[in-house]
Amino acid sequence: MRKRLPRVSTQKTSARERLLNAAANLFYNNGIAATGIDSIIKKAKVAKMSLYNNFSSKDDLVQTYINKRHSEWLDLYRNRLKKSNIPRERVLAVFDVYLDHAAFEYERGFRGCGILNAAAELPAKSRGREAVRKHKDEVEAILQMHLLEYPSMTQEKSESIAEHLSFLLEGAMARAGLEGSSEKIIHAKKLATHMLETL
């Protein structure tokens, strides 16, 4: 059963929140380049001036969107971590977070990692791409942190396995986005589970 994305009544949210929620929805469903300022304003049901009172430019709005997605991911991760008692469960919790994202009810279906999709549209060395890179680095660092909880794990080995798991996870997410299904992520989690059982 798909989970609905968090929705809050537009009458109880600020213009900034409405703009960001509208942009997040349109960026994910249609892409950044295909989403114009006017469509964001229309979906948010605010005056055009509200956008420029809250965001200096569309680039600023995109950056805020990426930061919001990162925060959402961390919140899901922390919730998963509360249910994880041993190192293996904590490593696999990262895979579960990606499954949580895939289970959301998107207007036009699941399209993979929202911020990776955004990065694909942004120019090299842009602030947005750098923010996405830092997010992916943090995910890999989290994997390594939990691997280091294994009694016999060395720093070098944890780095290698974390990188391997990160590649497995991101590859599965890309394929899942193409197929509009979580099946590849589920399979990736099974492969990761098997790998962890050999440690």
Salt bridges, closest charged atoms under 4 A:
ASP38 OD1 - LYS48 NZ 3.62
GLU72 OE2 - LYS68 NZ 3.49
ASP75 OD1 - ARG78 NH1 3.23
ASP96 OD2 - ARG80 NH1 3.84
ASP96 OD1 - LYS189 NZ 2.70
ASP100 OD1 - LYS3 NZ 3.31
ASP100 OD1 - ARG80 NH2 2.79
GLU105 OE1 - ARG4 NH1 2.47
GLU107 OE2 - LYS43 NZ 3.62
GLU130 OE2 - ARG133 NH2 2.56
ASP137 OD2 - ARG133 NH1 2.50
GLU138 OE1 - HIS70 NE2 3.25
GLU149 OE1 - ARG90 NE 2.66
GLU149 OE2 - HIS146 ND1 2.88
GLU170 OE1 - LYS136 NZ 3.08
GLU179 OE2 - ARG175 NH2 2.81
